[in-house]
Amino acid sequence: MAADKDLVNYSEDHELNYCLRSAGKRQTQENRDALVDLGRQVKQNLGKRVLTQDDVRGAIQNNDDLFD
């Protein structure tokens, strides 16, 4: 299991902002909302209950058109 610091808590704006900033995306409410929706889809697709920073980074890169 990944360490807590490697997991993404989708209810914390600062964690969502970190993911967006790491991917070179703007830290807007619209982008955070898109990331939450994308996270739900990725969790379902991967069959995971929680996602790691790497999972989220990959999802952002694969769905670049969702973010500004």
N, C-alpha and C positions, 0 to 999 in steps of 0.2 A: 504494500500500500504506500502511496506517495505521502510525503510529509505534508502537514497542514499548510505550510507556506507555499507549497507547489500547487495547491488546489485553488479553484476560483469560487468565491462566494458571490453569487449573482444578486444578492440583496444589499451588497456594499458598493456604493458608487465609486469609491476610491479604488477598489479592485478592478471594476470594469474600466475605469479610466486608465489604470496601469496597462491593462491588456490592449486598449485602443492606442495608447501612447507608444507601446512597444511595437505595434504594427504600423506606426506612422499615420494613424487616423486621428481625426479631431475628436475631442472629448466633449461631445454635445449630448443633450438628453436624447435626441433622435438616434444617435449612434449607440448610446447605451441601451435604448429600447430594442434596436435591431440586434444587438449582441445578446440580449436576454432571449429573444425569440430564436435566434440562431443556436444558442446554447441548448434550448429545449429540444430542437431538432437533432442536434449532434448527440446529445445524451441518448435519445431514443434510437438513433441509427447505430451508435456504438454499444448500446445496451449497458450504459454506465449510469450510476446514480450521481456521481460528481465528475467534473472534468479537471484535468491538470492545465497548467499554463500552456504547455506544449499542445494539448488538444485544442485549446481556444485559439492559439496563434495560427495553427494549421487551418482551422475553420475560417478565420478571418481572411487568410490568404486565398483560400479556395472560394470565398464568397465576397471578393473585393468590391463587387458592384453594389453591395448592400450599404456600404459606408462612404461618407464623404470626408 
